[in-house]
Amino acid sequence: MPANFEQEVEELNGLLDQTEDPRECYAAVCECIQKHREAGEAIPEDLQRLQQVVLTECLAESQGR
């Protein structure tokens, strides 16, 4: 994985730690993925996994867990 992907994943993880609202984090992760898709770049597995984790957190919070 290129260094810029690693840095982006670290920044997104930092955002997860800083914010109370997982929807904000999910939006940031989706925006990052979309940016790479538009550039024609492959999406690293770490970023895809992070998207799934944040989505799971969003769903759990919406169900009051």
C-alpha distance (Angstrom), angle and dihedral (degrees) to the residues before:
residue distance angle dihedral
M1 . . .
P2 3.82 . .
A3 3.78 118.0 .
N4 3.81 93.3 -112.0
F5 3.83 90.4 58.5
E6 3.79 90.6 49.9
Q7 3.78 90.5 49.7
E8 3.80 91.8 49.2
V9 3.80 91.8 50.5
E10 3.81 90.0 49.4
E11 3.81 91.1 50.0
L12 3.80 91.5 48.7
N13 3.80 90.5 48.7
G14 3.81 88.1 51.4
L15 3.80 89.4 52.1
L16 3.81 88.9 52.3
D17 3.79 89.8 55.0
Q18 3.82 93.7 46.7
T19 3.78 102.6 46.1
E20 3.77 131.2 67.6
D21 3.81 95.0 -155.5
P22 3.81 114.9 74.7
R23 3.82 89.7 -166.7
E24 3.79 89.1 68.7
C25 3.79 90.1 52.2
Y26 3.80 92.1 46.4
A27 3.79 90.4 52.5
A28 3.82 90.7 50.3
V29 3.82 92.2 49.5
C30 3.82 92.1 47.8
E31 3.80 90.4 48.4
C32 3.80 90.6 51.7
I33 3.81 92.0 49.3
Q34 3.81 91.8 47.1
K35 3.81 90.9 50.7
H36 3.81 90.6 55.0
R37 3.81 93.0 45.4
E38 3.79 90.9 52.3
A39 3.81 89.1 50.9
G40 3.82 89.0 52.6
E41 3.79 93.2 -116.1
A42 3.78 126.0 143.5
I43 3.79 114.1 -107.4
P44 3.81 111.3 -122.7
E45 3.79 118.6 -125.0
D46 3.81 91.2 -121.6
L47 3.78 90.5 60.7
Q48 3.80 92.4 46.4
R49 3.82 90.8 49.5
L50 3.80 90.6 48.9
Q51 3.80 88.9 53.3
Q52 3.82 90.3 53.2
V53 3.81 92.7 47.6
V54 3.79 92.6 50.8
L55 3.80 91.9 45.1
T56 3.80 89.3 52.8
E57 3.80 89.7 51.2
C58 3.81 90.7 50.2
L59 3.80 91.7 50.9
A60 3.79 92.9 46.6
E61 3.80 91.9 50.4
S62 3.78 92.2 47.9
Q63 3.81 88.3 55.0
G64 3.81 92.0 49.9
R65 3.79 97.9 -108.6
